[in-house]
Amino acid sequence: MNMILEQLHIDLVEPMSLPSLAKSLYVIVIIDEYSCM
């Protein structure tokens, strides 16, 4: 779980590191992971 949070933090620090669509899908997956817990 810490790895996911670290990756999310990196993405927030470097917002241009991923295309907008890929980032949107990534965030949706993160939210979905949290709702399953």
C-alpha positions as CSV (number, residue, x, y, z in Angstrom):
1,M,0.0,0.0,0.0
2,N,2.9,2.4,0.8
3,M,4.2,1.8,-2.7
4,I,0.9,3.0,-4.2
5,L,0.9,6.1,-1.9
6,E,4.5,6.9,-2.9
7,Q,3.7,6.6,-6.6
8,L,0.6,8.8,-6.1
9,H,2.8,11.4,-4.3
10,I,5.4,11.3,-7.2
11,D,2.6,11.9,-9.7
12,L,1.4,14.8,-7.6
13,V,4.9,16.3,-7.5
14,E,5.3,15.7,-11.2
15,P,1.8,16.3,-12.7
16,M,3.2,16.2,-16.3
17,S,4.7,12.7,-15.9
18,L,1.6,11.0,-17.2
19,P,-0.9,11.8,-19.9
20,S,-4.2,13.2,-18.6
21,L,-6.2,10.1,-19.6
22,A,-3.8,7.7,-18.0
23,K,-3.7,9.8,-14.8
24,S,-7.5,9.9,-14.6
25,L,-7.7,6.1,-15.0
26,Y,-5.0,5.7,-12.3
27,V,-6.8,7.9,-9.9
28,I,-10.1,6.0,-10.5
29,V,-8.2,2.7,-9.8
30,I,-6.8,4.2,-6.5
31,I,-10.2,5.3,-5.4
32,D,-11.7,1.9,-6.3
33,E,-8.9,0.2,-4.3
34,Y,-9.8,2.3,-1.2
35,S,-13.5,1.6,-1.5
36,C,-12.9,-2.1,-1.6
37,M,-11.0,-2.0,1.7
